[in-house]
Every structure is written in C-alpha cells, then in structure tokens.
Amino acid sequence: MLMSPPSTTQILNRLLVLHMRSLPMYLSYAPPYELARHVQAKAVLDQIVEDQKRTVDRLGTLILDSGGTIDYGEFPMSFTSLHDLSLSYLLKLLVERQQKQVVVCEKLAEQLSMAPYAQAAAREVVGEAKGHLENLREVQASLN
C-alpha cells in the first residue's frame, strides 16, 4: 500500500515537537544541580530554551493559520534519568541530540518544498539549530 507524503501541518508539528520536547527544554523544567554552578552552560541553555519557545510559537501560529491542530508531544521518559549526570556528560548528550536535531530539521525543511512560506520558516529553524549546536560545542570545549 502506497503511503501519501506527510502534510505541511504534519511536518510543522514534527518540527514543533522537536523543539517543545527537546532536552534543553526538559532541563529548563528540571535543571540538574551542577548546571547552576556553570554560568556559561546555564546561559547557553537558557538562550536555547528562549529561542525554542519562540520557534514553538511561530510554528504553532503557522499550523493554526493553515487550519491545523497543534500536537505538543511528550518528553521522552529517558530524560527523567539525567538529573545526576556530570555537566560534561550532559553536554556530550546535548551536543549529540542537537546534531541529530539539525539533521532531522534539514530533512523536514526539504519536505516542505510545496509550501514555500512554511519551508522558509523551517530553514530559519535549521539555522538556529546549527547556531545552538555551535554554542553547545563551545561550552563543551570550555569544560575540557
């Protein structure tokens, strides 16, 4: 059976969930103790969370304006076990997850070729995700 390609709303919802339920977003609700002691790491994560909240709002507006319904998703259960990790290990996880997020966002942006306005927004999301990756790598390097 041939499956139809995902709709613009489905792709935008996937992007929205990637940001709404990201590891930095989770850590903003349940910050590890060690994070408070590292000013640079906390500042970078705070900025990522602020950017991701703005992205969620922007994507949500696009979804609603096109008559779609927003799906906020859920945090992965695996996040609940990350509270006692060292900051260096947590940053390693953040970098790995952010690398994957960049790749997924790029693929989703490509799928929006039939919706130029949505694709432009998705490409902005990709650029932002790459910037976040660079910032996380800088913090990670500062710990070594």
N, C-alpha and C positions, 0 to 999 in steps of 0.2 A: 504494500500500500504506500503510495506516494504522500509524503507529508508536505503541507504547504509551508512556505517560509514564515518565520515569525513576523508578526505585525509590528508597525512602528511603536505602538503602545507597549507590546511585549518587550521589545528591545530597550525602550526607555525605562521600563520597570526594572529590567535586569540591571541596567546602569544605576538606577536609583537604589536598589537593594545592595549592590556592591559598595555603595557609599554609606548608606544608612546603617548597614550592619558590618562595617569594617572593623578591624582590630583597633585602630586608633579611636574610633567612636565608642567601642566597648570599654576601652581603657579610660575614656572620659567619664564613664558612669561608675567604674570600679577600678580606680587607679592603684597600681602597685605601690607599696610603701617606698621602695627605693627611688621611684620616679621623682618624688617631691624633693629629693636631695640633689638632683641633677638639673640645674636651671636650664641649660641649653636643650636637653632632651625634652623637658616639660614644655618649653616654649615652642619647639618644633611640633610636638604632638598637639598642643593647643591650637596652633595655626592650621594644621591639617584638619582638625575637627571643625574649626570655624569654616574653612573652605568647603569641607564635605557637607556641612549643614546648608551652606549656600547652594551647593550643587543639587542637593536633595530638593530644596525649594524650587530651583529653576526647572529641574526635570519634572517635578510634580506639577508645576504650572503647565508645562508642555503637554503632559499626559491629560490633565483636566481640560485644557483648551481644545484638545483633539477629541474630547468626548469619552476618554478612557477612565479607568478606575485605577487608583494608586495601590500598589502592593508593597508594603514596607518590609516584608520578610521577617526573619528572626535571626538573632545571633547564633552562630554555631555553638553547640554545647561544649566543644573543645576549649572555648575561650575561658570557661569557668575554672580551668586548672592552671591558669597563667599568673596567678597573683603572687606566688612565692618565687618566681624566677629572678635570676640576676638581671640587672639592666642590660648588660652586654648580650646575654642570651635573648632577652626580649627584643632588643634592637635587631638582632640577627633575624628573628621571626618577622618583625615588622618589615625589614628590607625584603625578605623572601616573598612575603604576601604582597608587598607593594609592586614588586617585579611582575608577579602573576597578574595583579590588577591592571597594570599598564597593558599587558598583552591582551587580556580579555576586553578591556575598553577599546583598544585599537580594532579588534575583530568586530565588536558591536558597532563601532562607528562606521566601519566599512559596510555593514549590513543595512545601513540607513541611506544608501545611495538614492533611493526613490523618494526620500523625504529630506531635501536639502537643508531646511531650517533646523530640523532635528539633528541632521548629520553635523552641521556647524557647531551646535551645542555639544554634541558628543566629542567632536575634535577638541573643543576647549577643555573638556573633561580630561581627555588624554594628555594634553599639555600640562594641565595642573597636576595630574597623577605623576608625570615624569619629574616635575619640579619637586613634588613631595618625596619621590624616591631619592633624588639628589640630596635633599635636606637630611633625610634619614641616614644616608651613607656618610654625610659629613659628621653627623653626631656619632655614628658608629666608629668612624676613624678617630674621633677625638677621645674615645674611651680606650683605644689601643696604645 
